[in-house]
Amino acid sequence: MKDCVEPLVSVIVPIHNAGKYLYKCLDSLVNQTLRNIEIIAVLDCPTDGSDKVVEEFAANDPRIKIVRNKENLHIGNSRNEGLKVARGKYIGFSDHDDYSDPRMYEVLYRKAEEENLDLVCSPYISVCHEIVYNGGNDPQLPPEELMHAIFASTVGVLSENDKHGILSASGAVWRRLFRTEIIRKHKIKFVDTKCCTSEDCAFVIEYALWGQRAGVVNEPLYYHNLGINNTGATLSYHEANKIICYIEYIHTVLNKANEYKGEIAIRHTNMIAQYLWIAFLSSLHHKHLKQFFKSDIRRFSQSSIVVKSLQQSLSTYGSSKFKQRIKKMCVIALKRIIITQS
């Protein structure tokens, strides 16, 4: 593909230490049936030779554009570096240890063009140590209703009977195709994952605020590796400061859009309680419970948004098991907050 020809799709791939999995990732992209694409490989200071692998692929395929970070930016800002140079009408993302069906971007692109969609989602397959699992599917809803469902479910779960709770991996960007024009117009970007968590969710929430029409394809086209350099499974990903940053960031986004009200406000409050629970489980798994109850809770107590939301939840929730579980987490958190403030 010559540089003078605008690509139809730009695929952004942040790359750190991907190891042997990078070959399969890049191979699946250069062999896409949609040939008019660009592959933006953002080298985030790898130390395992991943840069050499990318250079080898780029030497044989001019569609690969290499971006070299001067310092380790982590995945959020690495994706932002890719967004700066992307030229495609649509943008997709891939993790460096995942891979795609060779038809993925042709299927998503055709769907977007034929139905005038701002967002197209693909079901996905989870792969764990060569064992394959169905990652689930999204419901077939009218385009405007589906976009709202994606927005709402990514903010948080409403209840155990949440009609949008069936959405699979609501926040994941790697199984989706986004319209570049919307990203540019509204200056949507990823949060800095050095200080904030859940970068995919934050991006999808902001995008869904401005996008109008979403659609899904019927077959899984993306393969997501679990347990391989999985950032989401690490203790640092669920640090109190990063969770608080995300909570407050989403609160600000929703307020600016005049969306922090009614059902969405309840979803945000539920999300806070759930993130506290995730932080607790992560600390338990990594044997850092003392740190959680001594220092992490203190950090949560310093966020007025967290404290206010937890207090409101206690007077709002009813008797269902889901609400009682969240309420219990709120009570535990608030008790610890009172202790740390005394």
N, C-alpha and C positions, 0 to 999 in steps of 0.2 A: 504494500500500500504506500503510495507516494504521499509526502507530507502535505501537498496541496489539496488532497482529497480529505474532506472532513470525515472522521470515523462516525459510524452510527452509534457505537457504544464504546465507552471507556471503562475498562475494568481495573480497579485500583487494588494493588496487592502489597500491603506493608510486610516487609521481610526482615526478621531478626535472625535468630538461629533456628532455622526450619529443619535442618538435618536432611535425612534421606527423603522426607516427605515432599520437599520442594520440587523434585523432579516430576512427580506425578501431578502436582498442582499446575506447574507451568506447561507441562505436556498437554493437560486437559484444556488449557486456554489457547495455546497456539493451534490446536486442532479443532477449534470451534467451526461449525458449519457456516456460521455468519463470519465471513472473511473480513469484512470491512469494520474491524474493531481495532482499538489500541489497548495495549496491556501496559499499565503504568506500574513498574516495579519500584517501590520505595524502599531503598536499602537503609535500614535503621541500625547502622553500625554493627553488622553481624560479625561474629568472631569464629564461626565454625566453617567458613568457606562458602556460605550461601551466596556471597557476592560473586564468587567465581562461577557458580552454577548459573546465575542470572546473566552474567557476561557471555557465557557459552551459548545460552539460548538466544540472546540479543544479537550475537554475531551471525546467527542463521535466520533471524526473523526481524526485519526492520520495523515491525509493528510494536515491538517492545521498546518502551521508553524508560530509561533508568533515571531515577531521582536518588541522589545520595545525601542523606542527612549528615550535617556536620557534627551533630551530637545525637545521642540516643534519645529520641523523642517519645518513644512508646507508641502504641497503636493509634491513639486518638489524633495526635498532631501529625503522625506519619500519614494518616488518611487525608488530613487537611493539606499536606504538601502535595499529595496526589490530586486533590480537588483543584488546586491552583493551576495545574497544567493540563487538566482534562479538556479535550476538545469535542468529545462525543455528544450527540443529541441526548443520549441517556447515559447514566452512570451505574455501574455495578461494582460490587466489592467481593473479594475473596480473601479468606485467611490463608496464610502461607502453607499450612499443613492440610488444607482441605482440597477437594477437587470437584470438577463439574462434569456433568454429562456433555458430550460434544455438541449437542443440539441446544444447550441451555439458553444461550443469548439470542439465538435465532428465534426460538419459541417465544421468549419474553418480549423481544423487540417486535415481532409480528403481532403479538397480542396487544401491545401498547398502541401500535399504529392503527390497527384495524378497529379498535374500540375506543380510541382517543382517551387512553388511560394515563394518569400521572404516576401511578405506582402499579407494578405487576409483581405478584408473589408466586414463588414456587414451593410446593412441598419439598421436603428434604429427607435424606437418609442419614441416620447417625451410625458411625462406625467406631467400634471400640475393640481394639486388638483383633482386627479382622472379622469381628462379629458384627453383622449388619442389623440395625433396628429401623423400623419405620418411624420417622420423626413426627408424623402426624400431618394433618391437612387443615386448610382454612375452609370456612363455610362458603357456600356459593350464595352471595348476597348481591343485591343491586349495587353498582359501583359507588354511589354516594354513601350508602349505608355501610358498605364494607370499609371505606376510608374512616368513617367515624368509629366503627368497631375496633379498627386497628389502633386509632388514637386512644380510645377509652381503655382498652385492655392493656395497652402499654403503660399508661399512667398507673394502673393498679387494678386489682380484682375487687369487684363490688360485694360479692357474697359467694357462698358455695353453689348457689344456683345461678350465678352470673351467666347471662345469655352470651356474653362475649368471651367467657372463660375458655371456650373451646378453641380459641385461636391458638395456633401452634407457634411457639417461639416468637411472640408478638414483636419483640424488639430487635430481632436479628436482621442486620442489613445484608448479610452475605447471600441470602436467598431471594433478593429483591432487585428490581430495576427502577431507578429514580429518574425523573425528568430533570435534566441539567438546568433548564431555564428557571425552574422553581428554586433550586438550590442557590443559584446566582442572585436572583431577584430579591430573595429574602435573607441572603447572607447566612445561610444555614451551614454550620460546621460542627465538628466533633469537639467534645470537651477534652481538656488536657488530662489524660489518664495517669499522669504523674501525681495528680492531686484530686482526681474525681473518678468515680466508678460508673459502670453501666453506660458507657459511651454510645452503644448502639441504641439503647432505649431513648436517651436524650435526643439523638439525631432523628429517630423515627417520630417521636412526639412532636418535635418542631416541624418536621416535614409534613406530617399529617394535618397540622393546623392550617397549612396553606394549600395542600393538594386537595383536589375535588373528587377525583374518580380513581378507584382502585379495582383491580381484578386479580383472579387467580387462575393458574393453569392446573390441569388435572393430574399430571404425572410428576413425581419427584425428580428434580434435575440437579440437585446439589448434594454433595456428600460431606458431612461434617464430622471430623475426627474428634473423638472424646478422649480425654486423659493423656493427650500428647501436647506437652507444653501448654496445658490448658490454664490460661490466666485466671479464669473465673473460679478455679478450684484452689487458688492460693490464698494464704492468709492476708497478704498485702492488698489483694483486690477488695477485701471486705474490711479494710481498716476503718475505724470510726470516722476519721477526718474525711476520707473519700466518700463514705456514705452520706455524711452530713452535707458535703459539697454537692452531691447529686440531688439530695432532697431539697436543698435551698435553691439550686439551679432550676429544677422543675417547677417549684413554687413560683419563682420569678417569671418563668416563661408563661405559665398558666395565668398569672395575674396580668401580665402585659397584654395577653390576648383576651382578657376578660372572661376566662374560662374557669377560674377558680371559684366555683359555686356549685351548689346542688350535688348531683351524682359524681361529678369529676372531683370535687373537693373531698367527698367521702372516699373515692378511689385513692386519692393522694394520701389521705390519712391511713388507710389500710396498708398502702405501700410502705409507709414509715414503720408501722408495727412489724410488717413482714421483714423489712431490712434489719430491724433490731434482732429479730429471730434468726435471720441468716448470719448476722455478726456473731450471735451467741453460739450457733452451731459450728461456725467456722473456728471460733476460739476453742470450743470443746474438742473438735477434731484435731486441731493443732496443739492441744494441751496448753492453752493460754487463757484459761478461765479466770485466773487471778487478775490478769491484765484487763479482761473484759469488765469485771465488776469493780475494779479499782480505778482504772484510768479511762476506759472507753465510755463508760456510763457518765463519767464527769464531762467528757467532751460532748456527749449528747445533751447533757443538761445545760450547756452553754449556748445551745441553739434555741432561740425563742420559738422558731417555727416547729421544731420537734416537740418541745414541751407543750405548747399550746394545742397542737394536733392531738397529742396523747390525752390531754385533759378533756378535750372535746369528745374524744372517742368514748370515754367512760360514761358520758351522759347520753350518748347517742345509740349505742348498740343494744340490741335486744337479746333474745335467749338462744338463738341458733348456735350450733356447735362452732361454726366458722367465726361468728362474731364473739363468742365466748373465748375462743382461743386467742383472738387478737386482743380482746379486753384483758385477758390474763397477762399477756406480754406487756400491755400498757401499764397494768398495776405494778408488775415487777420492776419495770423501768422507772416509773415515777417514784416508787419507794426508794430505789437506789439513788435516784436524783436528789430526793429530799435528804438522804443520809450524806451524800457528798457535798451538799450545799450547807449543811449544818456545822 
